Amino acid sequence: MSANPAPSFGAIIIGDELLSGRREDKHLGKVLELLKARGLRLASVRYVGDERPRLVQALRESFASGDIVFSFGGIGATPDDHTRQAAAEALGLPLALHPEAEAEIRARFGDEITPQRLQMGVYPVGSEIIPNPYNKIPGFSCQGAGGGAVHFVPGFPVMAWPMIEWVLDHHYPHLHRADSWQERSVIVFGAME
């Protein structure tokens, strides 16, 4: 075992609609695919409803873990979107309108900008943006004191998946194929299980 093992990757998939069965999760399979294509693997996945205290706890644990975690959902402008606020609470930081996010949102909506739309660019202070090639409303990344990094993307696959690829290719190319792994099977005829 090396002195500095590579960080583990995790996912937090957020939404009451997933836990109630109204919607089926599509993110887990895609995250596995995106990581595998880069010689990486997923160490954990957590499903959390739109309940802020549970989300705060899950994020606190992620920030303290030293892991690289992708968080899907809850960063929009609807009343049940609590992820930005939960991230700030988990980090003990205030929320503020990120200047780069504001510029992206203003460029996207022009004269149709509203305070509600600008709220989608309000992140914990010190966050970095994740570009969104689909509709230009960025996601964001935060680093915890425990070394864990959480990258927040929308719940919509068409937006989330290219944003995850961007994070993997821009922040973690040094980890690609670092601990490349293979699965192998052995068939023993006449043996139990």
N, C-alpha and C positions, 0 to 999 in steps of 0.2 A: 504494500500500500504506500502511495506517495505521501510526502510530508504535507503537501497542499492538494488534497483531492479536489477534483472538479466539482463545482456546485451542482446540486440536484435541480431538476426542473419540476415545477408543479403547476396546477391549474385550479382556479376557483371559478366555478360556473354558477352565475347568480340568476335567480328568478323563481317566483312562486309558480309561474306557469309550467316550469319544468318539474317541480316537485308535486304538483297536482295532476300531472299527466296531460294537461291541455296542449303542451308542446313537447316535442321530442328533442333531446339534446343532439346536436350535430357537431359540436365543438370538440368533444373528446377524440373522436376518430380522426379529425383533421389535425389536431395538435400532435397526435401520435405519428401521423404521416409526415408532418413538417419536421418534427424532431428526427425521425428515423432517416429522412433524406439527408440530414446533416450529421449522421452518426451519433445522435443524441437520443436519450430516452426519458420518458416521464416517470418520476418517482412517486407522485401523489396527485390526487384529484379530489376536490371537495365541492359538493353541491350545497348552496346556501340560498335560502329564500330571501325575500325582500324585507327582512326583519333587521333593522339597523344594529341592535346589540349583538346578534350572532355574527353579522358581517364585520363589525368592529373587532370582535374576538378572533375571527378567522384571519383578518388582515394583521392584527397585532402579532399573531403567531407566525405569519408569513414574513413580516418585516424582521422578526427576531431570529428567524431560522437560518439565514445565510443562503437560502434557496433563491432561484430565479422563478418567479411565479407570474403566470398570465391570468388576469382577471377578466372575465367576459360578462358584460352587461351592467346595467344600472347607472350609466354615465350620461344618459339623455336628459331631457327637460320635463319628463312627466313626474307627477307627484310621488310615484312609487320608486323613483330612481334616487337611491341613497348612497351610492358607492363613493362619490366624491367626498361627501360629508363624513362617511365612515372612515375613509382613508385619512382624512385630516384628524379625526378623533383618535384613530389608532396611532398616528404619529405624534400627536400632541402639538399639531401645527395649525395656524389659522389658514383659512381659504382666501384666495385672492384671484382676480382676473389675470390670467397669464398673458403677457403682452403679445407673444407669438400666436397664441390661440386666438386672441382678440383680432389680430390682423387677418388670420385665416377665415374666421367667422364673418368679419366685416366684408372681406373680399367675396365670400360665397353669397351673402345675402344682400349686399349693397344697400339700396334705399329701404329694403324690407327688414332691416335689422330691428330687433326688439330686445328689451331687457331679458326676456325669457331665453332667447337664443344665445345671448352673451353669457348666460349662466352656464352653458355647456363648456365654456372656457375657464371656469372657476375651478381651480385645483389647489391642493395643499401647497403652501409656499415652498419654493425650491424644486418643484416638479419640472420635468422636461416633457416636451410634446412628442407624440408619435404621429407622424403624418398619416392622413386618411386619404388615399387616392380616389375613393369613391365619391364622397360628398364634401371633402375638405374640412369636416369638423374633426379636429384632432382628438386622439386619446392622450394619455399621459403616463409617465413613469415616475416612481418614487423609490428612494433608497431608505431603508430603515437603519437605525443605529446598530442593530445586530448583523448588518451586512446583507440582509435579504432585500431583493429588488422586486417590486411588483409593477407590472406593466398592464395598464387598464385600457381595454378596448371595448367597443360596443358589443351588444349581444347579437347583432345582425351578421351572419357569416360573410356576406358580400363585402362588408367593411372590415370585420375582425381579422379574417384570414390573411389578407395582404399586409395588414398592420403587424401581425405576429411575424410574418416572413421578414418584414423590414427590421423589426427588433432583433431577430436572430442574426440577420446578415450584417447589421450595422453595429450592434453592441457586443455580439458574441462570436464573431468569426474565428477567434482564437480557440474556441472550444469545439468547433466543428471537427468531427472525427478524432478528437483528442482521446477519447476512451471508446473508440468504435467497438461495437459488440456484435456478436452473431448468436443466433439460436440454432441449436442442432438437436436432432431427435435420433434416438436409437430404438429400433424395434427388436424386441427379444421374443421370438415365437415361443408360445407355450408358457409364458410367464404371466402372472397376475398383474394387472394394472401397470 
